[in-house]
Amino acid sequence: MSISVRIPPVLRTQTGGAKVVSVDGATLGATLQALVAAHPELREQIFEADNTLRRWVNVYVDGADARHLGGLETPTRDGIEVVILPAMAGGAAAPDGE
């Protein structure tokens, strides 16, 4: 089984610059654990100490938000795409009068 995990630019230094990493896993949790086993520097970026997803990390399985599926228990299958998107904060305030 091969699952493609898309790595956002902010995390690519931990994957040696790879935009996509192929791993195996029967569930989203197993897939992400395989990812961090291959790239240990990602662990603290993706998981809390208790192996739950960090609240600012959004994960999509074939385009659907994993939180609305089965979370880390979401089944995965050969050929799907998992996308990791850390939430972005900040931005600019609108100029006065707008």
Residue, then its C-alpha position, 0 to 999 in steps of 0.5 A: m500500500s502506498i499513500s502520498v502525503r503532501i508536505p507543506p512548504v513550512l515543513r519541507t526542511q524536515t523532509g529534506g525538501a520533499k513535497v510528497v512522501s510515500v508511506d504505508g498505513a491502514t489508518l490515518g494515524a498509522t500513516l502519520q506515524a509511518l511519516v514521522a518514523a521516516h522523518p522524526e523531526l516532524r513528530e513535534q510539528i504534527f503530534e502532541a506528546d499523547n500522540t493526538l494531532r496538534r490542534w493547529v494542524n489540519v489534515y485532509v484525506d482525499g480532500a475531506d477534513a479528517r476531523h469530519l471523518g474518523g480522525l486518526e482512525t480514518p481508514t486509508r487505502d492505496g493511492i489516496e492523498v493525505v494533505i497536512l496543512p498547519a493553520m496559519a494565523g495573523g494577517a494584516a489589519a484593514p486600513d482605517g475606513e475600509 
